[in-house]
Every structure is written in C-alpha cells, then in structure tokens.
C-alpha cells in the first residue's frame, strides 16, 4: 500500500490503496466503520449521517461507504 489510509491526505489515496486495505479484512472499530451504499434520492440515510457526526465528534477515523 503506497499510502496509509489513516494518515494520508485524501488526494494521495488511490483506488488500489483502498482495495488493498479491504483485502486485509480489517475489523470495524472506533476508527473504522463500513456502511452499505444505499440508493436514496433524498440524500444519505440518517445512519450514515449519524456515523459521520460521531466520527467528527471523537477521534475521527476512516469511513468506507459502499464497501
């Protein structure tokens, strides 16, 4: 992996970095959460919004939507 997903700036992370990270099958925790992508024309589901807010109010972390 050429960039650490937890420390690299967003513009440095490639699709390959994400695919390699997911290949390790990391477990969810306080800094990692997976959310299933849902098609919703009215905006993101409230569960995703709640997770983003929770991460913003704590240590931050890595959210992978649609994994």
N, C-alpha and C positions, 0 to 999 in steps of 0.2 A: 504494500500500500504506500503510495507516494505521499499521502497526507493523512495525518491523524484527524479523524472526523470530529474529535472533541476539541482540538486546538487550532485547526487550520481556518483561515478566513473562507467565507462561503465561495468566493471566486476561485479559490485554489482547489476545491474538491471536484473530482471528476466522477462521472457515472461509474467508471471502473473502480474507483475508491469505494463507492457505496456497495457495489456488487461484491467486492472482496470482503468488506466488513460484514455483510449479511451472510457470506459463506462461512464465517466463523460461528454463526448461530448464537450471537450474544443474547443473554437473558435480559429482560426488562428490569429496570431498577430505578433508583432515584434520579439517574442522569440519562436514562434511555427508555423510550416508550415507542411502541408501534401503534399506528392507527390505520384501520382498514379504510381505503378510499371509498367514499360513497358519492354517488351522483346526486347532486342536490342543486336545483336551480335557484334556491333561495339562500344560498351561501353555505358555509361549512356547518356540519352538525354541531350542536351545543357541546357534545362530549369532546370534540376536538378543540373548541374554543376554551373550554374549562381546563384542558390539559395545557394549552399554550399559556394561559394565565397562571396556572400553578407553577409551571417551569419558570416563568418570568418572575414570580414572587419568591423563588427559592434560589438554588444554585445554578439554575439554567440546565442545559443538557442538550440532548440530541433527540429530535422528534423525526421519525421517518414515516411519512404519510404514504399509504398505498403499498406498503411492503407485503 
